[in-house]
Amino acid sequence: MRVLYLLNISNPDRLAADSGWIFADLLAPALADAGAEVTVAAPAPAGDGRAGFQRTAVPGTKYRARFAHDLDQLVDLIRDVRPDAVVANQVEAAPAVRTALLEAGSDAVLAGYCHYLPFSFTDDQQMKVDPSLDDAGLGLSALLAFAAGLAACDRILVHSSTAASWTTAAASRMSVDLGEKLRVVPAPRDERLVRDPADAHAPNDDGAVGVYNHRLYAHYGTARFVNLARQMTGPSVRLTVMDLFGDRRTDRTRLDGSPERHRAELAALEGVEVVSDRGDRVRYRNLLAGAHFGIAPFRAGCPWSMSVIDCQGMGLPVIASRLGWLAEHIDAELLFTTDAEAVALAERLATDAEFYTVHAKRAHASTADFTPALVAARYLEALS
């Protein structure tokens, strides 16, 4: 099978912070191992030397990635690669890709990967646009573009059962019939970030280090994490916060300066250390290895989190609020509703060695189905 993988990269300055690029970089070699011929069309190459590469322009902003598509280039790509399947990692691009397939005379299967959902649901099942895509009131337009993408696809791939449920509900409300299109295909874990849980030593008398390795955008619920960090740090618990972005481009900070604001707030807290992996995957692994547990993000519309999987693969228990996919994936004993419950869980992980060891093993085991080989097999089955 020849696969053309259309990849939008939102963070070309720091590829290690771009989950879409990491996904493709891990998946492309696994697809090649499974016998597929993969070409990645993106602003930067992904995968090993077996993957073909066609350079595309950096979209500049998240809105250009959704609303600006180069049809001429898409037609040329399809004619050059002659794919059996095209994967649009930005679902909103699917109508343009479908048009390009039509113009190129290709009958390739078009699959859209719902890497990011531009909506969430309230407790009473009201659908809300994602605030991160609502600058100048563009949230509804982003949501409608997502719906148009769903309608244009032959296959729709989502990360989890939660994402499947949400995507189905959103499509129904926008009168898009998904039929038999939907497939659950999780993202692959990074095998460089896998450690025997026996090596994840329980905290000692020096206390435990909790790691927060997520983007610091406001829509990730970072304000709540800042408040929680004030309550959680103390004699038993210290926190390491990842600064994944470093210095961002002006066009990105102009749209949303919340990461820089929250980074400064966290750096000012006693018992909190803000660190950077500097885009180095080895350094990132070492920072995780120096921690004892992870803290999940507080994003309402979270369909999946690569950073959570990174922690779990390293044998780090992750505590999480009862939100979306997190409530589906995280062990029930590590879920919380209130900040007081979160603080109590962190204290227990720091002081109860038996509880810690049990959950380190469970965390590691929860990623067993996410090896690149298993995910590639599910991917190819979905595309067939």
Secondary structure, DSSP 8 states (H G I E B T S, - for coil): -EEEEE---S-TT-GGG-HHHHHHHHHHHHHHHTT-EEEEEESS--S-TTSEEEE----SSHHHHHH---HHHHHHHHHHH--SEEEESBGGGHHHHHHHHHHHT---EEEEEB-S-SEEE-TT--EEE-GGG-GGG-HHHHHHHHHHHHHH-SEEEESSHHHHHHHHHHHHHTT---TT-EEE------GGG---GGGS---BTTBEEEEE-S---GGGTHHHHHHHHHHH-SSSEEEEEE--S-S--HHHHHH--HHHHHHHHHHTSTTEEEE--TT-HHHHHHHHHT-SEEE----TT-S--HHHHHHHHTT--EEEES-HHHHHHS-GGGEESSHHHHHHHHHHHHH-HHHHHHHHHHHHHTTGGG-HHHHHHHHHHHH-
